[in-house]
Amino acid sequence: MSEITCIKQLDDQLWAVDEQQKVTLFIINGSEKVLLIDTGSGLINLKKVIRDLCGTKPIAVINTHAHLDHTAGNNQFPAVYVGRYDEPESHLLEEIYKKSGEMAYFRQGISNKDLLGWNPGPAEHITPVKDGDTIDLGNLCMRVIEIPSHTLGSIALYEANKGWLFSGDMILSWEAWAWLPNSATLKQYYDSVNLLCKMNHCIKRLFPSHGQEKLKLDGYSRFELPVDILNIYRNGISDILLGNYEYEAFKYNGIIHEKSSKDIPKRKVTFSAGGIIFNPNRTGI
């Protein structure tokens, strides 16, 4: 296994696949089918990883949202699911994946050997999913929950028997990005977090798509967050919408999908755990 990859077993049917502590993919091994949540930056031979862990069962693939660090390995598979409002962004041309400023971040520190054969790109077939859709894995069933937040088409995946929730980039142990051109409004973000808070009694384990060893919360690995962080985000965003918050200016002028972000205003608010960066001109109130 390449040094850029760390695989951690989280349950007898669940693995986290970590790329450089920059993005986390999840493999769920059902009795009849395997589900891969996100495909990362395309640096990992994901089919081999899944075969080694789960054998030769059929594989379903779903993206929590359509940002390149979650979709660049999509072309390793014939078909991928994605939230319906992010589906248009899932068809970016292959050359954009390699030239993108976002992907340059994931190439930092990668040896030329690990970049040999790197060929990121979209899947041939992309199927949009909506709230309430399910993916049946046999003894496990993943339900799609639409959570407009980090992107308008962001989705969470919930497995009721296990109490697992996979939340994508919506909730992090540091400040989540809600300022991007394709982010939901802050009010929509609040509504999505509030929706998940109403499920608190059902959620037993919460898995985000990004984690770093140095930023993990006490008592949790970099692959898992305490469920109570949902309440922290809800209360924090509510305070922002009410005007009761202190913020820092967030300075980021990078290129996002070939467009400059320097003219987008950004405010960073830190909560007791996690936080959010948002565009004050797009609160939705």
Steps between C-alpha positions, in 0.01 A plus 500: 500500500629845411625721781240758399225264617393400850222244546331475839234245590223673699253209523484144373329636186652847475839642399632855469743554212710809568692692234783695667268618781337719234187306411334187639311242293285229656448138399189322631490123451142376482404137467413540130671818383777744595448876517786745445429850630706750294801426280749761619763655277541190286843407635390163641415181310161477666381181332805316632448635851137389497582157358767447766257593779167371373560251220324510165153626594333761278605856585279807520662845514351825630639853544402708801539803271664589169825668605810366329662362816197268535446409134836481321510121525151459355632383164628182667136387503236478226229682696474734798212648701498866608250744651265636235599866545873419468454273199585771239844551657574128481560520123814716503745416222798283592751776422341722766572238763873503427538876451276608786649710777300295751671180390846658530448493877465123489813458290715680757750262655414218258794325337527468124467125550158539662392736222587248226181400328295762685203562275212667688166560335122458508306175483339408169157469659384738775165443671347774716340400831249680719383500859370160608671297228667186629791274406437142611819316594325187629512510878563875495299772328631853445245783484571828321431818698525825305694757707553825302805645675863482383349465152138533397492132402680357803357175636547295815473121511322336794486133601221449753599161647853614578410863574775618263490843340750604232481880480745597223647849548206645691639450852873505581721534807617833352314770305289353218480697174162653422624795293554331164300608193315166503442497878148521638395818679578512871128462579486185287813375678327555834188316384711202390688482831173536689355210300787277612467624860145365501654157427744522793327220689554270199858593412760297686812581298580802282762476224626816322689504170802688636707452811852572619684337787600837647140630482309196628264556793574348839390138523448462124713395207556727201235291323216558746329791675281507812133511401447802727703713258180523294341701783811717522477583130126563518533738794803672350336563163182616675705763686651618171156534341386700805806725474652375825855401403861607475695426184836518330554584136596184310766567240487254214540612140542166326351384174180297542389312186708735286353815659669740741355517852675820607191721467277279716471637858572235763443502875636230728316413821647239734270295725595305813556213254527569130370818343401650168624738231219676315422777256316777690323598179338158473336434837158439347315724747 
